Amino acid sequence: MKTAVLLIAYGTEMPNAGDPATLHSKRIHEQTGYDVRTAYLHHGPSIEDAVHGLLDEDVEMIVAVPFLLSPRSSAAEKIRAELGLCTEKTFGTVRYGGKSAQVVLTGTFGDHQKMRTILVQICDSHDASPRNTSVLLIFHGKKDSSDIQYEERDAEYLRERGYEVSIAYERHQMPDIENATENLLKSGRDILVIPMFVSPGRHTEETIPRILGLVGRKEKDMDVGGRTIRMMYADEVGMHPDITYILKDRISEALQDSKKKRS
């Protein structure tokens, strides 16, 4: 069965921002041999255009990978709708121009167990340690804040390593960035800020740095009660190269489930 992977990202309005979807698509192709395409919710190519292109090439199975942190987001719902899948359904059929293909939807990457390793690697790359560094995880925030299990699980991964960890939200939810930062400063440790976003954009390149006083730089020293505290700003978590391994796991899981359903 001719199979292709469609990596679906939200996209960014910033033309000069990095595109991790392109990075991971290339790495997935190199490591698996699958034909991997990208589609975006915010700009082209759209999901519809990408699917039509794959059908024109006689692809019989499309593995659709939502390049998202959480399966319970409006973006995840939009991806389902555009693929013609109802809530909780992961298999379906797409049709165009007299041709059709099976489509299987994978899980997202933010709730995968390997996020534990990636967060630790980010800390290590900034020479952070539980003894001298606190960690601030900044999420976008949702209007419906009833489900915070993924945020808490990410924080718990680092707490298990001994880190003091706080969660903050860029909008909609509390604590906000200012309050969470003030609380961490009380410990007297350096602060590593990890933006829990998929890709660079206005939130991570403009809004959050402005709030933290990090516009145009990745770190700064602050005098707090006569003690110098360094604040460091990591890249967006979705930019980490090892996210590729999570996406590959999601693809394998989805194909195995699809095979079971067909047998």
Long-range contacts (C-beta under 8 A, 24 or more apart in sequence): 1-60, 1-61, 2-58, 2-59, 2-60, 2-61, 3-34, 3-35, 3-59, 3-60, 3-61, 3-62, 3-63, 3-255, 4-34, 4-35, 4-36, 4-37, 4-54, 4-57, 4-59, 4-61, 4-62, 4-63, 5-32, 5-34, 5-35, 5-36, 5-37, 5-62, 5-63, 5-65, 5-251, 6-36, 6-37, 6-38, 6-39, 6-47, 6-50, 6-51, 6-54, 6-62, 6-63, 6-64, 6-65, 7-36, 7-37, 7-38, 7-39, 7-65, 7-67, 7-247, 8-38, 8-39, 8-40, 8-41, 8-47, 8-64, 8-65, 8-66, 8-67, 8-79, 9-38, 9-39, 9-40, 9-41, 9-67, 9-68, 9-198, 9-199, 10-40, 10-41, 10-42, 10-67, 10-68, 10-75, 10-198, 10-199, 11-40, 11-41, 11-42, 11-43, 11-199, 12-42, 12-199, 12-200, 12-201, 12-202, 13-42, 13-43, 13-201, 13-202, 14-200, 14-201, 14-202, 14-205, 17-199, 17-200, 17-201, 17-205, 18-199, 18-200, 18-239, 19-199, 20-67, 20-198, 20-199, 20-236, 20-238, 20-239, 20-243, 21-67, 21-199, 23-239, 23-241, 24-67, 24-243, 24-244, 24-247, 27-241, 27-244, 28-244, 28-247, 28-248, 28-251, 31-244, 31-248, 32-248, 32-251, 34-63, 34-251, 35-59, 41-75, 41-78, 41-79, 46-82, 47-79, 47-82, 47-83, 48-82, 51-83, 51-94, 51-96, 51-101, 51-103, 52-96, 52-97, 54-101, 55-94, 55-95, 55-96, 55-97, 55-99, 55-100, 55-101, 56-97, 56-99, 58-99, 59-101, 60-101, 60-102, 61-101, 61-102, 61-103, 61-104, 61-258, 62-94, 62-101, 62-102, 62-103, 62-104, 63-103, 63-104, 63-106, 63-251, 63-254, 63-255, 64-103, 64-104, 64-105, 64-106, 65-106, 65-247, 65-250, 65-251, 66-105, 66-106, 66-107, 66-108, 67-108, 67-109, 67-198, 67-238, 67-247, 68-108, 68-109, 68-110, 68-198, 69-108, 69-109, 69-110, 69-111, 69-139, 69-150, 69-196, 69-197, 69-198, 69-237, 69-238, 70-108, 70-110, 70-111, 70-150, 71-107, 71-108, 71-111, 72-147, 73-142, 76-108, 79-105, 80-105, 90-254, 90-257, 91-258, 91-261, 102-258, 104-254, 104-255, 104-257, 104-258, 105-254, 106-247, 106-250, 106-251, 106-253, 106-254, 107-250, 107-253, 107-254, 108-250, 109-238, 109-243, 109-246, 109-247, 109-250, 110-150, 110-154, 110-196, 110-237, 111-150, 111-153, 112-246, 112-249, 112-250, 114-242, 114-245, 114-246, 114-249, 115-153, 115-154, 115-157, 115-237, 115-246, 116-157, 117-242, 118-237, 118-240, 118-242, 118-243, 118-246, 119-154, 119-157, 119-158, 119-194, 119-237, 120-157, 120-158, 120-161, 121-240, 121-242, 122-192, 122-194, 122-234, 122-237, 122-240, 123-158, 123-161, 123-163, 123-192, 125-234, 126-192, 126-232, 126-234, 128-163, 128-190, 128-192, 128-232, 130-161, 130-162, 130-163, 130-164, 131-162, 132-189, 132-190, 133-163, 133-189, 133-190, 133-191, 133-192, 134-163, 134-164, 134-165, 134-166, 134-184, 134-187, 134-189, 134-190, 134-191, 134-192, 135-163, 135-164, 135-165, 135-166, 135-191, 135-192, 135-193, 135-194, 136-165, 136-166, 136-167, 136-168, 136-177, 136-180, 136-181, 136-184, 136-191, 136-192, 136-193, 136-194, 137-165, 137-166, 137-167, 137-168, 137-194, 137-196, 138-167, 138-168, 138-169, 138-170, 138-177, 138-193, 138-194, 138-195, 138-196, 138-197, 138-208, 139-167, 139-168, 139-169, 139-170, 139-173, 139-196, 139-197, 140-169, 140-170, 140-171, 140-172, 140-196, 140-197, 140-203, 141-169, 141-170, 141-171, 141-172, 141-173, 142-172, 142-173, 143-172, 145-172, 145-173, 151-196, 154-196, 164-189, 170-203, 170-207, 170-208, 177-208, 177-211, 177-212, 178-211, 181-212, 185-222, 185-224, 185-229, 188-224, 188-225, 188-227, 188-229, 189-229, 190-229, 190-230, 190-231, 190-232, 191-229, 191-230, 191-231, 191-232, 192-232, 192-234, 193-231, 193-232, 193-233, 193-234, 194-234, 194-237, 195-233, 195-234, 195-235, 195-236, 195-237, 196-237, 197-236, 197-237, 197-238, 198-236, 198-237, 198-238, 199-236, 199-238, 199-239, 200-235, 200-236, 200-239, 204-236, 208-233, 209-233
